[in-house]
Amino acid sequence: MMMFNVRFSIKKAWASFLVITLLLPLLVGLWPSNVYAASNNEGKISITADDEFTLFINGRQTGKGTDWAKAYTFPVPIQSGINVIAVQAKDIGLYAGLLADLSYGDENLVTDFNWKVSERYIEGWEQPKFDDSSWSRATDFGRYGSDPWKQISGMPEETSARWIWAGKTNVDAPVSEAYFRISFNVSEDGLAISNPISSSGQFEQVDYQLKPTEPMPASMVKRLPVVNAVFETVEEKGSIELSTQEAAQIGNNLAPGQIFLDQPSARAIKVTSVNRSSGGMRVDYTTPGVEELFDYYDIPEQEVSFEERNIVMPDPEMVLDSKEWLVQETPSLLETDITDDAEMRQFNIDNTIQNDLDANMDMNDINSTDLNDVIRAAGAGDFANCKKSGNEFVCDFKKVLVNQQNANGNKVFVEAGGKLTLIAPKVTGKYGFWGKYDLKFTAGEKANIYIKGDAKFKKEVKVPIMGFNIGAGNLGAVSVGVFLVIGIDGNVTFEFQVDQGYTVTAGVKGKTRVFIPVKIQPYSSVNRYLTVTHKIEGQITAWAGAKAEVGLKIAGKKILEVSVFAGIEGTGKWTSSNNVPSTMSLKIDALVKGEGAVFNKSFKLFELRWNLVNLVKTPTNPGTGQNLARNAAITVTSTYPGYSAARINDGDRNTALGESYSWANNRNSSLPQYVVIDLPASNSIQRIDLYTTQGYPLANYDLQYWNGSNWVNLVQITDNQELTRSHTFSAVNTSKIRVVASKGPSHQPTYVRINELEIY
């Protein structure tokens, strides 16, 4: 028994060890702060100088540049501990400046006043151990994008780099040669600048001279609307009514452009206009921009403390309203009892348009303004022309059924049109005293009609759960909120074409005796035809989960915002038409992500995903039968250096990005680009499979065949988002196939890529 207990204890210990061993990497991987461990120890620097520069990394010369109008990019080997970037820059023109942006993992180091600079050469200045404590700070001459340099080719668009130089001027007579250095330390905590400038009482670098502080008079403070500090933002504009005495106390400061700051509430307003009257004065104002606040005021160093008294719970009514609004989303048309045209006119894709209106506004006002505008827009271009031709009544028509779009980009458009033909009913008959009778009815109709539509929608609902406010000095506040988040983002395009008709003949015949039927024989016949074509494409992404947000506000304007979302995200795509077999995919991920924004410029902190569901439905087994394209000759309009047209029919269906997998057109080449597949001999074909590149699908293209004298369209595709697409059609005999590629993906529309093309 003792031996059994020993073995059992060993087994339990071994099982525990295995569980910890398996879970530990996962738990460590969930923690996103270990930037250093995930790094590949190499960064990248984009740099230029007006007029030329020589770059040194950790004492070694790395590169040079002589064209200030473009940024040069060099790899930067990053070592644990202290790293040094040194730049020798020369000016031979009117202006002088150095601009650089170093990216390492998720962090950036840019040129600013933290760089050290010297106007004279000292031996060993570029070496890591050189002592630059006696060097001056570089002078800031403007953010990237400012005059006279404007935009620089190759520089990251969202960079926060500044143009810097030695001395007090960088124009007319600047320092002709300057030596720059910056040291930074890399550790497990990330990247940190050595000896940075710290804010003490004010920012040491601003674009303009600070203007005197003007406190907001009490008469204006008490007339500002009350807002919730956590869940609501300050109004962008408004007006204040002052009495004559109150206006006189403020005096000449009530001029357009003047900014007033109320430190206790951390709110600021900027006067836009002043209108005097016998009873007093109306002051119109707006919320000043962040840059204006920084230019006007001495911003003190902020200290934040978490205290229980800072907690501010949201109003119960606010939470209740949000929940009710979530439940009372717009019902579908199938769930709505639409009894007349007036109710149909009130249907709106996005109920927030109605929710945003004043609850006390009369519905008649709504119908007479916004909805009538929608109806007029929907009716633009509608027509119906009807006429009689022989025994037929023919109507041509087009009608826009729904045409709505709101400021959020949500859109629904539905149109119907075509031709309707009614064959006038006809009755014929013969009836005798003694003999035969035949009574016959004939009627019919023909219709060639279509209905097409396009819907785009994006919506996110945030229901506040709790929040609190934290003091951050006299000027600022930190708000913390926790929300339930539900969102959807997608688009659907559809088109149905119906061509149908019928003629019907029905009657009764037989024999008569003295006008009395003695034999009755009914009969009927129907001739009919029906053809239906359709095209449906769509994609929907939906997400739901909890979101925590933290924001820093200075004078009512958001300076910094950080959010963490934890929940699930699902994406569904489908394609169906007569020319392209149906495809469907569904992907559902568990998602944890962190995002941030500084001065409304967004960036991603981290993103972790676990796939829960991944379903793909494809209509065919690609590659069955003989692929006629394998032995074909390929000619293309142009090719990007390093890529090759031979990738189009090399038999590799890999949709990965890169010159080893795909053909791509050359830069600055015009669209459309033509890809011609010249078969060894004429063949009967009825299917073409096209493979494009992961992340870069071919959006718009035509597939054509050569009939001996002209190119004829087989398939036309627009707004494609699929990487693999199979196209079937009625069999044709041809010796050549052509792809007319007219648009790449939305983020790179001038580049078209094909990884593989197969013909069957």
N, C-alpha and C positions, 0 to 999 in steps of 0.2 A: 504493500500500500504506500509506503514511504517513497519507493522508487517511482510509482505512478505519479505521485504529487510533484516530485522533482521534474519528471519529464513534462508534466502539464505546465509547471511554472516556466520552464525553458521555452515551451511553445508559445505561451502568452507573451513573454518578453520579446521573442523573435517576431511575433505578429505585430506588436506595438512598434518595434523598430522599423519594420517594413512600412507601416502606415505613416509614421513620421517622415520616413525617407521619401515617400511618394508625395506627401502633402507639402513638405517644406519648400520645394522649388515653386509650387503653385502659389503658396502664400507670399513668398518673396517676390514673385513676378507680379502680384497684384499691387505691390507698393510702388507708386510711380516716381518717387523722389530721387531714386538712385540713378541720376543722370550719368555720372561718371562711369559707373560699371557698364552701362549700355553703350558707351561711346566706342567708335572704332579708332579713336586717337588721331583723327585727322580732321582738320577744319578746312575752310575755304575763305579766301579773302578776295573781295572785289575792290579795286583801287584805281584812282587816277589822280593826276596833279596838273595844275595849270602853271608851267607848261610840261615838265618832265620829272621823272622820279626814278630812284633805285631803291628796291625793297630788300631788307635783311630780316630773316627769321632766326632768332636765337643765335645771332652772330654770323650766319651764312647768307651770302647773297642769293636771293630767290628769283628776282625778275626785274625788268625795267619797262618803262612806258614813255612814249614821246607824243601821244595824241590825247589831249585833255578831253576831247569830245566823246571818248569811249572809256569804259571801265575794263581793266585787265583783270583776269581771274587766275589765281595761283593756289595750289594746294598748300595747306599749312600743317606740318607735322606737329602735333600737340604732345608735350611731355608732362608727366606728373610733376607738380611743383611749379617753380617760377618759369614763365615764358616771356620773351621780349620781342616786340615788333619795332623795327627801326626803319626810318625812311629818310633818304636824302632827296630833297626836292629843289628844283631850280625854276626861276621865273625869267622869261625873256620877252614878256609882252606887257600889256596894259594892266591885266589883273593877275593875281596870284592866289593859289588855294590848294589844299590837299583834302581829298575825300576818300574814305575807306569804310568798308563794312566786313567784319570777320564773323562768319557763322560757324558755330561748333555745337553739334547736337541741336538742342532747342534754344541755345543761347546766342546772343550777339554782342559784339564789341565794336563800337563805331568811333569815328573821329569826333571829338568834342573837346571841351575845356579840360578834361582829365589828362590829355596828352601833354607831355613835356616838350619844350622846344628851345633850341639854341641857334643864334645867328652866326656862330663861328665854328669851324672845324676843330675837334679835339681828338687826338689819336685814341683809338679804341672805343669811340663813342657808340658804336653799333653792337658791342659785346654785352652779353647778359650781366656780367658783374660790374659794369661801368656805373659809377656813382653820379646820378643826375639830380641829386637833391638841390643843387644850386641853380638848376635850369628853371626857366619861367614856365608858367602855364600857357598853352596855345590860346590865341585869340579867336573867338567864334565870329565868323562873318556871314552866318545865315544857314538855314536848314537846306537840305537837298531839295532841288527844284526851284530855288530862288534865283533872282537875277545876279549876274548876267548869264550864268551857265545853263539854267533851265534843266531839262531832262538830259541824262547821260545814258547813252546806249550801253547796255550790259549791267547797269547798276540795279539791284533789287528795287522794285517799285515801292515797297512798303518800308524801305530803310529809314531809320531815324538819324542817319549820319549828318554831320554838320561840316561846312567848309571852314577849315582852320588855316592859320598862317602865323608867322612870327611878327612881332611888332604891333603897332597901333593902326596900320593901314594896309590894305591889300590892293589898292588901286592907285594909278598914276606913278607913285614912287615907292613900291613895296620893297621889302627885303628880297634881294635877288637870289639868295641861297639859304635854305633853312634845313635844320636837322631835327627830326621828330623821334620820340620814343614813347612807348607805353609798356608797362610791365603788368602781368596778370598771373594769378595763381590758380592752378587746376587741382582740385582735390575731389574727394567723394561727394562733397557738397556742391560741386559744379565749378563755375568760373567766377573769379572775383578780381576786380581791378586793384592793383597795389596803390596805396596812398591816394584814394579818390578825394575829390572836393566834397566836403560835407556842408549841408545847408545849416547855417547858424544865423537865424534872424531874418534871412531873406535868400532868394535865389541869387547866386553870384553872376549868372549869365542870363540876360534877357535881350530881346531884339531891339527894344526901345527903352528910353529913359523912363523910370518909374514916375508916375504922376501922384500928386498928393491924395491921400485917403479922404473920402467925403462920406461921413457917417449918414445913414438914412434917418431923416427926421421922424420923430414919433408919430406925427400926423400921417405920414405915408405908411409906416410900419403897421399901424392898427387897421389900415384899409386894405392890406394885402389879403387875398383869400387864404383860408386855412387849408392846409394839405396834410395828408398822412405821411410822416417822414419815412416810413418803411416801404409801403406798397405803391405810393403814388409819386409822380414827378411834378416839379414846379411848372405852372402854366408858362407857355412860351411867350404870351403877350397878354396885355390887359390895359385897364385904365383906372385912374384914381381921381375922384372929385375932391378938390380942396376949396375951403372957404377963402375969401379975399384976405382975411387976417393970416391964415395958415400959409398962403402963397407968399405974402409979404415977409413972413419970418424966414422963409427959405431964400428969398431974394433972387439974385441973378444966376444962382446955381441951377435953376430950372430951365436949362438950355438943352436942346437936342444933342445927344451924344454923351451927356453927363451920366456917370455910373454912381449909384448909391449902394452902400453895403450895410446890412444890419448884422453885426457879428453874433448877437445872441441866437438868432434863428438861422444863421449861415445862409442868408438869402440876399441876392443882388438883383437890381433892375437897371436898365439902361433907358433913359428918356429918348423917345422917338419924335414926339411932337407936343406942343403946349398950346392950348386954346383958351384964351381969356374971355370972360363974360362979366356982366354986371353982378352976377351972383357969386362969382368965384373963378375957379380955373380947373380945367380938365387936363390931366397929364396922361398921355399914352406912353406905354413902356413895352419893352421886350426883355427877354432874358439874355444877358451878355454872354458872348462866347468865352470859353476857357482861356484862350489866348489873351482876350481883352482883360480878363480878371488878373492874369499874371502880369500884364503890362501895367496895370493900374496900381496894384497893391504889393506891399511887402508881405510875402507869404511866410509866416513863421514855421519853424520846425514843428511837426505834428507828433503828439504822443497820444496813444489810444489805451484806455484802460477798460477792462470788462468788470462791471459792477452790477449787482442785482437791480439797483434802481434804474439802470438803463433799459430794462426790458419793457417793451411796448407791445402788447397784444393787439391784433387787428380788431376792429369793431365787429361784433357778432353779426350785425346786419350785412356787412361787406361780405363775409364768408357765406352767409345764407344766400345773398343775391348771386354770388358766383356759382354756388351749387345749383340753384334753380336755373340759371342761364345755361349751365352745362346740360341739364336734363331737358330743357325746352329748346333744343336745337331744331332747326327747320325740318319738319316732317317731309317725307318723300311725297311725290305726287300721288303715288298709289294709296298713301295713308290719308290724304287730304280730300275732303268732300268738296270738290269744286263744282258749284251749282250754276255759276254764270260767268260771263266774261269779266265782270268787275273783280271777282275773286281771283281769276287767273292772272289779272294784271298785278295783283298784289304779291304774287309769288316772287321770291327773291332768293338767289343762290346763297347769299351770305347774310344771315340774320343780324350780323353785327351792324349793318347799315341802319336797321330799324332800332336796334338796342342803343346805338349811339345817339339817337334823336332824343330830344327832351320828352320825358314821359307825359308832360302836359300838352304836347303839341296835338292839335286836332288832326284826325286821320284824313279829313277832307283836304287840309293843307298839304299833307304828304302826297295824296293822289293827284293834286293839282300841280305839283312841282316835280319832285324827283321821279315819280313813277311815270308821269306823262312824258318826261324827257326820255325815259327808257323806252316807252311805247313808240314814240316818234322815231327813235334810233332803230328800233326793231323793224319798223315799217318802211324804212328807206329802201327804195329800189324794188318794192313789191309791185306785181302787176298780175292781171288776169284778162286775157283776150279770148272771147268766145264768139263763135259764128256758126251759121248753118250752111252746110255744103251737101246738096242733094238730100238724101235721107239720113245724113249724119249730123250730129251736133258736136263741134270740136272746141275744146278749151285748152289754151296754153297758159301756164301760170308759174309764178315763183313767189314764195311767201317765206319771210323770215319769222319763224315761230318764237324764238327766244334770242335775245342779243343783250347780254348784260356783262358789265365789268366794273369792278370797284377799285379803290386806290391800292388795295393789297395785292392786285394782280390776278385775283380770282376772275374767271371768265367762263361764260356758257354761251355758245352760239349754235343754233339749230335752224336749218333751212330746208324747205321742201319745194319741189318744182317738177315740171314735166308736162305731159300732154294727156288729156282725157278725151276719149271719143265715145259718144253714145249713139248706137244705131237705133233710129226711131222704130218703136214697135209697129208691127204690120199684121193685120188680120185679113185673111182671104177665105172665101168659101163658095161652095156650090151645093145646091140642094134641089132635088127634082121631085116631081109628083110620083113618078114610078121609075126607079133606077138607083143611081149612086149618089152619095153625098160625101163631101170632104170639107171640114172646117179646120183651118190651120192658123197658128200664131207664130210669128218670127220676131226675135229681138237679139240684141248683142251689145257688147261694149269692148273697148280696147284702152289700155292704159300703159304709158311708158313714163314712170315717175321715179323720183329719187328723194331720199332724205339723207342729209349729211350734217355732221356736227363736230364741234371741238369744245372740250371742256378743260380748263386749267384751274387748279385750286390749291390753296395753301392755307392752313388754319392751325393755330395752336391755342389751346385753352389752358390757362394757369389759374388754379384755384388755391388761394393762399391758405396755408394751414396754421402757421405761426410766424412771428417775426419780432425783432427787437432792434433798438437803436443804440449806438455807442457814441459817446462824445469824443471828438477828435480836435480839441482846441476850440478857439472862438470862431474860426472860419468854417470848420468842416464837421462832418458826421459820417460814421460808418453804419450802414444799414445791413441787416441780415434777415433773409426771408427764406422760408421753406414752402415749396409749392407742390401740388399734384399737377403733373403736366400730361396732356393728351394732345397729339398733333397728327396731321395728315398733309401730304404733299404729293401731287400727282397730275397726270394729264391723260386724256382719252380722246382719240380721234376715230370717227366712224363714218361709213358711207354705205348705203344700201341702194341698189338699182333694181327695179322691178319692171319687167316687160311682159305683159300678159294680155290676154283677150279671149273672148268666146262669142260664139253665135249659137243660139238655141232655137230649135224648131219643135213645136208640139201641136198635136191635133187629134182629131177623131174622124174616122171615116167608116162607111158601111153601105147598106142598101135600104131603100125606102119602098113602102107600099102605101099609096095614097097619103104621101107626106109623113107616113109613120115609119120611124127607123125599125127595121126588122133585124138588122145586124149592126153591132157596135164593135169597132176595132180601134182602140187608142194607139198612138205611136208618138215617138219623140227621137230627137237626135241632138247631140251637142258636139261642136267642134271647138277645141280650146288649145291654148299654148301658154307656157309660163317659163320665164327665165329670170333667175335671181342671182345677182352678184353682190358681194359684200367685201368690206375691208374694215377691220377693227384693229387698232393698235393702242396700247396703253401701258402706263407704269404708275404704280402707287406705292408710296412709302408712308408707313404709319409708325408712331412711337408712343409709348406710355411709360410713366415712371415718376420718380420723385426727383426734385431739383432743388438744390440749395444755392442761394446767391448771396454774395457779399459785395457791397459797393462802397467806394469812398467818394463822398461829395464835398466839393469846396464851393461855397456860396451857391448851393442849389444845383450845381452842374456836376455830372458824373465824371470823375477823373479816372478811376480804376474800378474794374468789375471782374470778379472771378466767380465761376459757377461750376458745380459738379452735378452731373446727371447720372442716375442709376435706374435702369429699367430694361425694356425690350424694344427692339426695332425690327420691323418686317418690311420687305420689299417684294412686290409682285409685278411681273411683266407678262404680257401676252400679245400675240400676233395671230391674226386669222384673216384670210382672204381667199378668193378663188384662185389666185395665182401663187400664193405662198401658203403651204400647209400650216396648220395651227401649231403654235409653240406656246409653252407656259413655263414660268419658273417662279418659285416661291422660296424666299430665304428669310429666316427669323433668327436674330442674334440676341443674346444677352449683352448688354452694353453698359460700360462705365466710362465716362469721358469727362475731362475737365477743359474748360475754355476760359479765356480771359480777354479783356479789352482795355486798352489805354488810349484815352482821348478818342474813343469810338473806332479805334483800329483793332480788329479782332485777331487773336492768335490761339492756337491749340496748345494746351498744356500736356495732355496725354489722352490716349484712347485705348481701351481694352475691350475685346470682343470674344464671345464664345458662341460658336454656331450651334443652334438648337434644332433647326429644321432647314433642309436644303433639298428641294424637289425641282426636277427639270423634266419637262415633257417635250420630246422632239418627235416629229411625225414620221421621220424616215431614218433608216440606218445609213448614215453617210458612207459613201464609198462602195456601195454594192454595184456589181457590174464592172464593165471596162471603163476606166477613166480616160476619155479621148484626149484630155488636155496634157497628159504626161509626155507625149511625144510631139507636142505642138511647138511651133516657133512663136516666141513672144516679142512683140515690139511695143514700146511705150513712148509717150510724148517727152518725158524727162525723168531723171533719177537723181535722188539725193546722194551726195558722195558717201561711199561706204555701203550703201544699199544696192540691191541688184534685182533686175526684172526676173532673173532666174529663180528667185524665191517663189514666184507666183505658181509655178508648176513643178516644184522639186519633190512633191509627195509628202511634205511635212505639214501636218495640219495644226501645229502648235500656234496658238494665238498670242504668244508672248511678244513683248515690245523689244525691238532691236533689229539691227542690220542682219543678224544671223537668221532672222525668221521672216522678214517681210520686205516688200518693195514700198518705197515712198517717193513722191514727186520732189523735185528740186525746189529750193527756196526761191521765192519771187517768181515762180512759174505761174502762168495764168490758168484759171479753171474754165471749162472742164479739162481734165486730163484723160487721154485715151489709152486704153490697154487693149491690144489686138492679139487674139489667139488664133494663129494660122494652122489649121489642122492638116495632117499629111494628105488626107483625101476627104471628099464630100461624104457626110454621114447623116443619118437620121438621129436627131437629138430631141429630148423632151425634158431634160432637167439640168440645172446648173447649181452647184453648191459653192458658196462664197464664204471665205474665212477672213475676218479682219483682225485688228490688233486690240489686245486687252487695254482698256482705258481710252482707246482712240478709234471707236467704230466709224466705219464709212457711213455718213448720214444720208446723203442723196446720191443716187446713181441709177443709170439705165443699163439694161442688158439687151444687146441687139444682135441680129444675125444678118449675114450677107446673102441676098437672094440672087446674086449674079450681076446686079447693076446698082442696087441701093442697099443702105443699111435700114433694117426694119426693127422696130421695137418689139421685144418679147415681154419685158417687165420694166416698170418704173417704180422706184422705191424712194420715199421721202421720209425724213426724220427717223431713220433707222437707229436703233440702240442695241441691236443684237450683234454678237461677235461671229456667230455661225448662222447662216441662213440658207435654206434650200428652196429653190424656185422651180416649180413645175409648170408645164404649158403643153399645148397641143404639139405633136411631133412636127418638126420642120427639117428639111434637107439643106445642109449648108456646109461650107468649107472654112468659114471664119465666124468667130464670135468677138464682139467688142464690148468692153465695159466703159461707159461714159461716166467718170467720177467727177461730180460737180460740187461736193461739199464734204469736208471732214467733220470731226466732232465740234461741239459748240465752243470748247475752249481752245481749239486749234483748227478753225474751219478751212484754212488755205492749204492744209496738208492732208493728202489722202493716202491710205495704206491698204495693201492687200497682202495677206500672209499665204493664201492658197486659193486656187480656183480649180474646180473639177467639173467636167462635162460628161454627161451620160445620155 
